[in-house]
Amino acid sequence: MSAQPSLRPEVRAIGADAGPTEVVMHLEDLHVYYGNFHAVRDVTLPIQQHRITALIGPSGCGKSTVLRCLNRMNDLIPIARVEGRVLYHGQDIYAPGIDPVEVRRRVGMVFQKPNPFPKSIYDNVAWGAKINGYRGNMDELVERSLRGAALWDEVKDKLKQSGLSLSGGQQQRLCIARAIAISPEVILMD
């Protein structure tokens, strides 16, 4: 009888400058349940600042569920229950009194399927900045964010068109630009 393979995450830094950095987020003994279904079991994972961390595994193994824990998106699923700790700069984001909206402002997320708003390309990017009280030059912010998502050259002459009119790949980059515009410290890419 063969032993069950371990699904514990392996953490490796890749690249020429892969020295130690500050841990910005840390999952400790994370368990996630959907009703009685135990979807994620005992995950402990440090996430270093200024590094790319990838969760790799087969479909349905819990990668998206873990990502949603990192910015409390699972709070929006009534039957979801999270046990363990998710630390952001040492603070448990699930502790009483922590505002999940503020967590999501600091830890942005781009979903697996693009989800642009039924608004103009410009308004899709500007929306988050507006609701967060951004007082700078909105035109510059929109351009900088679209450039950061490698979309500016393709849409600079059609910013008033609906974000829904873009191709699937362009919609995904629009959602990346929307995330960049609010300057989160962490961006989760599902």
Stockholm file with secondary structure:
# STOCKHOLM 1.0

chainA/1-190         MSAQPSLRPEVRAIGADAGPTEVVMHLEDLHVYYGNFHAVRDVTLPIQQHRITALIGPSGCGKSTVLRCLNRMNDLIPIARVEGRVLYHGQDIYAPGIDPVEVRRRVGMVFQKPNPFPKSIYDNVAWGAKINGYRGNMDELVERSLRGAALWDEVKDKLKQSGLSLSGGQQQRLCIARAIAISPEVILMD
#=GR chainA/1-190 SS CCCCCCCCCCCCCCSTTCCCCCEEEEEEEEEEEETTEEEEEEEEEEEETTSCCCCCCCTTSSHHHHHHHHTTGGGGSTTEEEEEEEEETTEETTSTTCCHHHHHHHEEEECSSCCCCSSBHHHHHHHHHHHTTCCSCHHHHHHHHHHHTTCHHHHTTCTTSBGGGSCHHHHHHHHHHHHHHTCCSEEEEC
#=GC SS_cons         CCCCCCCCCCCCCCSTTCCCCCEEEEEEEEEEEETTEEEEEEEEEEEETTSCCCCCCCTTSSHHHHHHHHTTGGGGSTTEEEEEEEEETTEETTSTTCCHHHHHHHEEEECSSCCCCSSBHHHHHHHHHHHTTCCSCHHHHHHHHHHHTTCHHHHTTCTTSBGGGSCHHHHHHHHHHHHHHTCCSEEEEC
//
